[in-house]
Amino acid sequence: MLDHLLTEDQRKIRDEARDLVKWVPRRMILDMDADKIKFPKEFLREAAKRNLLGSRYPARWGGRDLDWVATCAVMEEVGTLGYIFACTFGVGAELVCDAIILHGTDEQKEKYVKPLLAGELFAAECLTEPRGGSDFFGTTTTAEDRGDHFVINGQKRFIVGGEGADFFLVYARTDPDAPPRKGLSCFIVDRGPGVETSYAYNLMGCRGGGTSRLVFKDVKVPKENLVGKLNGAYAVFNTMMIPERLGTAAMTIGAARPALDVATGYTTRRKAFGLPVNSFQGVSFQVAEAATLLDASRAMVYSTAKAVDAGVDERTIRRLVSETKKFATESCQKVAGNAMQVMGGIGYTTIYPVERIVRDLRLASIWTGTNEIMSAIVAHEWYRDYQDRREAAQARNYEQDAEGADHPEEKVYE
């Protein structure tokens, strides 16, 4: 568990999260996967009762003044219940709260953050639209200024928590003539007249999280519900990418852990050719690979979390968070795949939870920005950093460390 990377306070809240995990009844997990529970309000209320929601926020607003490392430790533990538990845990208490804590007014924090972290209200983030997922700046939902209020029209989809939320964090276009990054604003929209939700998706996995389609028809939003500045949603979006993607990486580790745990137990008991199957390298090496990938992912998550806590520059954080999200989600999908493989046909059935874990984890490399977008960000920032280092002459010119480096006529680039 890499406990040596955690402080006493971080280990303490991690252990509290483990106690929450023990509290969750088996039937809740099964009923969520069967969509009998459409949104886990009981679970979120219990997490709030234990003061586990939004632990890195100020105690003034219901948090515990902890940090990103502690948050990642909690998210991993919650993820062991199932990916959707961590999704619903994080969407309100980490994503929506983050926007309001960092960009909102004290009145907004009092009205929305405190009751959310107390388990009295539930929230969802509305970003994805039918015409685009990764193309956030192509948002077509509009918010028209009507003097003392805005009127919002548009649609959002794949909104985790949409079925159970009392309010929504909504991005909408407020200046149709401005460049994409300068014409969007962020709003808190209460569930009420004109807000329609549809539980329309028969999801492959991650069921029970209230994932819905939302339609806004002439929804009146008071001016005081603008988050941040008018046409300033880009600043909100930028900071939200940390909890979205770093939180995703942490919880994916938790969601993959039970698959490896189940497979490890199974391969020590299952026999073939008169021997436990873990005595065959074809099996034990896949388990070893999975354990290595989990440890590497966890180390990467904690390292990036420490960078965020230390206030490292924005460009570096953007690269590290993107690397971490991509590496951890793809590694954990491999972990779950290895677990199913070494269990053979029984792993493909509902006799064990591995098939559910495999289904759930397929979402990890798609949501909060596809992993292709993560690669694009990493490449962009890496090349910028390389150019900056060259221009500042901060790095050794490694090209010269070759016997034939003094033959420039051989270095042909065009």
C-alpha positions in Angstrom: 0.0 0.0 0.0 3.1 2.3 0.0 2.2 3.4 3.5 5.7 4.9 3.8 4.6 7.7 1.5 1.7 8.7 3.8 1.8 10.9 6.9 0.0 9.8 10.1 -3.0 12.0 9.3 -3.2 10.6 5.7 -3.1 7.1 7.0 -5.8 7.9 9.6 -8.3 9.1 7.0 -7.4 6.3 4.7 -8.3 3.9 7.5 -11.5 5.8 8.1 -12.4 5.2 4.4 -11.7 1.5 4.9 -14.2 1.5 7.7 -16.8 3.1 5.4 -16.1 0.4 2.8 -16.7 -2.3 5.5 -20.1 -0.7 6.3 -21.5 -0.9 2.8 -23.8 -3.9 2.5 -23.2 -6.4 -0.3 -26.8 -5.9 -1.5 -26.2 -2.2 -2.2 -23.3 -3.1 -4.6 -25.4 -5.7 -6.4 -28.5 -3.5 -6.6 -26.5 -0.7 -8.1 -25.1 -2.9 -10.7 -28.6 -4.1 -11.5 -29.8 -0.5 -11.6 -32.3 -1.2 -8.8 -30.6 1.7 -7.0 -30.3 4.6 -9.4 -28.3 6.9 -7.2 -26.6 5.9 -3.9 -27.9 8.6 -1.6 -27.7 6.3 1.5 -24.0 5.7 0.8 -23.2 9.4 0.3 -25.0 10.3 3.5 -23.0 7.8 5.4 -19.8 9.1 4.0 -20.8 12.6 5.0 -21.7 11.5 8.4 -18.2 10.2 8.8 -16.8 13.5 7.5 -15.1 11.9 4.5 -16.5 14.1 1.7 -14.3 16.9 0.6 -11.6 16.3 3.2 -9.1 18.7 1.5 -11.4 21.7 1.8 -11.4 24.1 4.8 -13.1 23.0 7.9 -15.1 26.2 7.7 -17.1 24.7 4.8 -17.3 21.1 6.1 -13.9 19.7 5.0 -10.9 18.7 7.2 -8.1 20.9 5.9 -6.2 17.9 4.5 -4.4 17.7 1.1 -4.4 15.9 -2.2 -2.4 12.9 -1.0 -5.1 12.3 1.6 -7.8 12.7 -0.9 -6.2 10.2 -3.3 -5.9 7.7 -0.4 -9.6 8.0 0.3 -10.6 7.8 -3.3 -8.6 4.6 -3.8 -10.4 3.0 -0.8 -13.8 4.1 -1.9 -13.1 2.7 -5.4 -12.6 -0.8 -4.0 -16.4 -1.0 -3.6 -16.8 -0.5 -7.3 -15.9 2.2 -9.8 -19.3 3.9 -9.6 -19.1 4.4 -5.9 -16.0 6.5 -6.3 -17.5 8.3 -9.3 -20.5 9.4 -7.3 -18.4 10.1 -4.2 -16.1 12.4 -6.3 -18.4 14.2 -8.7 -20.2 16.2 -6.0 -17.7 16.4 -3.2 -14.6 16.8 -5.3 -15.5 18.3 -8.7 -18.5 20.5 -8.0 -17.2 21.6 -4.6 -13.8 22.3 -6.1 -15.3 24.8 -8.6 -17.2 26.6 -5.9 -14.5 26.6 -3.3 -11.9 27.9 -5.7 -14.0 30.3 -7.8 -17.3 30.9 -5.9 -18.5 33.4 -3.4 -18.8 32.8 0.4 -22.5 32.9 -0.1 -22.3 30.1 -2.6 -20.1 28.0 -0.3 -22.5 28.5 2.5 -25.6 27.6 0.5 -24.2 24.7 -1.6 -20.8 23.4 -0.3 -21.7 23.0 3.4 -24.9 21.1 2.9 -23.3 19.0 0.1 -20.5 17.9 2.3 -23.0 17.3 5.1 -24.9 14.9 2.9 -28.0 17.1 2.8 -27.7 18.0 -0.9 -26.3 16.2 -3.9 -24.7 17.7 -7.0 -23.6 16.8 -10.5 -21.3 18.4 -13.1 -22.7 19.1 -16.5 -20.0 19.3 -19.1 -20.5 16.7 -21.9 -23.0 17.5 -24.6 -24.5 15.3 -27.4 -22.4 17.0 -30.0 -19.1 16.6 -28.2 -17.3 15.1 -25.3 -13.6 16.0 -25.5 -14.5 19.2 -27.4 -15.5 21.1 -24.3 -15.1 24.5 -25.9 -17.6 23.5 -28.6 -20.4 23.8 -26.0 -23.7 24.8 -27.5 -25.7 25.2 -24.3 -26.5 29.0 -24.0 -27.1 31.3 -21.1 -28.8 34.6 -22.1 -28.4 37.6 -19.8 -31.9 38.9 -18.9 -30.9 41.7 -16.5 -31.3 40.2 -13.0 -31.0 36.6 -14.2 -29.8 34.3 -17.0 -31.9 32.0 -19.0 -30.3 28.7 -19.9 -31.2 26.4 -22.9 -29.4 23.3 -24.1 -28.6 19.7 -23.4 -26.0 17.7 -21.5 -25.5 14.0 -21.5 -23.6 11.2 -19.6 -24.0 13.2 -16.4 -23.1 11.1 -13.5 -25.4 11.9 -10.6 -27.9 13.6 -12.9 -30.7 11.4 -11.6 -30.1 12.2 -7.9 -28.7 15.8 -7.9 -30.3 18.7 -6.2 -28.2 21.2 -8.2 -25.9 21.1 -11.2 -22.7 22.8 -12.2 -23.4 23.9 -15.8 -21.1 25.3 -18.4 -22.9 27.5 -21.0 -22.0 30.0 -23.8 -22.6 33.5 -22.7 -20.9 35.3 -25.6 -21.6 33.7 -29.0 -19.2 36.1 -30.8 -16.2 35.5 -28.6 -13.4 32.9 -29.2 -14.4 29.5 -27.7 -12.2 30.0 -24.6 -13.5 33.4 -23.8 -17.2 33.0 -24.3 -18.2 30.4 -21.7 -19.5 30.9 -18.2 -20.1 28.5 -15.3 -23.4 28.4 -13.3 -25.0 26.7 -10.3 -28.4 25.6 -11.5 -30.9 24.3 -9.0 -33.2 21.4 -10.0 -36.5 23.1 -10.8 -38.8 24.3 -13.6 -37.3 23.7 -17.0 -34.7 21.2 -15.8 -35.5 17.8 -17.2 -33.5 14.6 -16.5 -33.8 11.3 -18.3 -32.3 8.0 -17.0 -31.9 6.9 -20.6 -28.7 4.8 -20.7 -28.4 1.1 -20.4 -24.7 1.3 -19.4 -22.2 -1.5 -20.0 -20.9 -0.9 -16.4 -20.8 1.8 -13.7 -24.5 1.4 -13.2 -26.4 2.9 -10.3 -24.7 6.3 -10.5 -27.7 8.2 -11.8 -26.0 8.8 -15.2 -28.6 10.9 -17.1 -29.4 13.1 -20.0 -30.3 16.6 -19.0 -32.3 19.1 -21.0 -32.6 22.8 -19.9 -35.6 24.7 -21.3 -35.7 28.4 -20.5 -34.3 27.8 -17.0 -34.0 30.9 -14.9 -30.8 31.2 -13.0 -30.2 34.2 -10.7 -27.1 36.3 -11.2 -25.7 35.3 -7.9 -25.3 31.7 -9.2 -22.6 32.7 -11.7 -19.4 30.8 -10.6 -16.3 33.0 -11.1 -16.4 35.7 -13.8 -18.8 36.2 -16.7 -17.2 34.5 -19.7 -14.6 33.1 -17.3 -15.4 29.4 -17.4 -12.0 28.6 -18.9 -10.4 29.4 -15.5 -12.9 27.1 -13.7 -12.4 24.3 -16.3 -8.6 24.5 -15.9 -8.7 23.9 -12.1 -11.4 21.3 -12.4 -9.1 19.1 -14.6 -7.0 18.3 -11.5 -9.8 16.6 -9.4 -11.4 15.1 -12.5 -8.2 13.4 -13.8 -6.1 12.9 -10.7 -9.2 11.7 -8.8 -10.0 9.3 -11.6 -6.5 7.8 -11.5 -6.7 7.2 -7.7 -10.1 5.6 -7.7 -9.2 3.4 -10.7 -6.5 1.8 -8.6 -9.0 1.0 -5.9 -11.5 -0.4 -8.4 -8.8 -2.7 -9.9 -7.5 -4.0 -6.5 -10.3 -6.4 -5.7 -9.9 -8.1 -9.1 -6.3 -8.9 -8.3 -7.2 -9.9 -4.8 -9.8 -12.3 -6.0 -7.6 -13.7 -8.7 -4.7 -14.2 -6.2 -6.9 -16.2 -3.9 -8.4 -18.2 -6.7 -5.0 -19.2 -8.2 -3.7 -20.4 -4.9 -6.7 -22.8 -4.6 -7.5 -23.8 -8.1 -5.5 -26.9 -9.2 -4.6 -28.1 -12.7 -2.4 -31.1 -13.6 -2.3 -31.8 -9.8 -0.8 -28.5 -8.9 -2.1 -25.1 -7.8 -2.2 -23.0 -10.9 -0.1 -20.2 -9.3 2.8 -22.6 -9.5 2.8 -22.2 -13.3 4.6 -19.1 -14.6 1.9 -18.5 -17.2 -0.3 -17.6 -14.3 2.0 -16.3 -11.6 3.8 -13.9 -14.0 0.4 -12.3 -15.0 -0.3 -11.8 -11.3 3.2 -10.3 -10.8 2.6 -7.9 -13.7 -0.7 -6.8 -12.2 0.8 -6.2 -8.8 3.6 -4.2 -10.4 1.2 -2.1 -12.4 -0.9 -1.3 -9.3 2.2 -0.3 -7.3 3.5 1.9 -10.2 0.2 3.5 -10.6 -0.1 4.3 -6.9 3.4 5.7 -6.8 2.6 7.9 -9.7 -0.7 9.1 -8.2 1.0 10.1 -4.9 3.9 11.8 -6.7 1.5 13.9 -8.7 -0.6 14.6 -5.7 2.4 15.9 -3.8 3.3 18.1 -6.8 -0.2 19.6 -6.7 0.0 20.1 -2.9 3.4 21.8 -3.4 2.1 24.3 -5.9 4.2 23.2 -8.8 3.7 25.4 -11.9 0.5 24.9 -13.9 2.2 23.5 -17.0 4.0 20.8 -15.2 0.9 19.9 -13.2 -1.1 19.7 -16.4 1.4 17.2 -17.9 1.8 15.2 -14.7 -2.0 14.8 -14.1 -2.5 13.8 -17.8 0.3 11.2 -17.6 -1.0 9.9 -14.4 -4.6 9.6 -15.6 -3.5 7.8 -18.8 -1.0 5.4 -17.2 -3.1 4.5 -14.1 -6.3 3.9 -16.1 -4.7 1.8 -18.8 -2.6 -0.1 -16.2 -5.6 -0.9 -14.1 -7.6 -2.1 -17.1 -4.7 -4.5 -17.7 -4.8 -5.6 -14.0 -8.4 -6.5 -14.3 -7.8 -8.2 -17.6 -5.0 -10.3 -16.2 -7.2 -11.2 -13.2 -9.9 -12.5 -15.5 -7.4 -14.4 -17.7 -5.7 -16.3 -14.9 -9.2 -17.3 -13.6 -10.2 -18.7 -16.9 -13.9 -19.2 -17.8 -15.2 -18.8 -14.2 -13.8 -15.2 -14.2 -16.2 -14.4 -17.1 -19.2 -15.3 -15.0 -21.1 -13.6 -12.2 -19.8 -16.2 -9.7 -17.0 -13.7 -9.0 -17.0 -9.9 -9.2 -14.2 -9.8 -11.8 -16.5 -9.5 -14.8 -18.2 -6.5 -13.2 -14.9 -4.9 -12.5 -13.8 -5.4 -16.1 -17.0 -3.8 -17.3 -16.8 -0.9 -14.9 -13.1 -0.1 -15.6 -13.7 0.2 -19.4 -15.0 3.7 -18.6 -11.8 4.8 -17.0 -9.9 5.6 -20.2 -12.9 7.4 -21.7 -14.3 9.8 -19.2 -12.9 13.0 -17.8 -11.0 13.4 -21.1 -10.1 10.4 -23.2 -6.6 9.0 -22.9 -6.0 10.2 -26.5 -6.5 13.7 -25.2 -4.2 13.0 -22.3 -1.5 11.9 -24.8 -2.0 15.1 -26.8 -1.6 17.2 -23.6 1.5 15.3 -22.5 3.1 15.7 -25.9 2.3 19.4 -26.1 3.7 20.2 -22.7 6.7 18.0 -23.1 7.8 19.7 -26.3 7.2 23.1 -24.8 9.4 22.2 -21.8 12.1 20.8 -24.1 12.2 24.1 -26.1 12.3 26.2 -22.9 15.2 24.2 -21.6 17.1 24.5 -24.9 16.5 28.2 -25.0 17.6 28.7 -21.4 20.7 26.5 -21.9 19.8 24.6 -18.7 20.5 21.2 -20.0 23.5 19.4 -21.3 23.5 19.1 -25.1 23.4 15.3 -25.2 23.7 15.3 -29.0 27.4 16.1 -28.7 28.0 12.9 -26.6 28.6 10.7 -29.7 31.8 9.8 -31.5 30.6 11.2 -34.8 29.0 14.4 -33.4 31.5 16.5 -35.3 30.0 15.5 -38.7 27.2 18.1 -39.1 26.8 17.1 -42.8 25.3 13.8 -41.7 22.6 15.5 -39.6 20.0 16.0 -42.3 16.5 17.1 -41.2 14.8 18.1 -44.5 
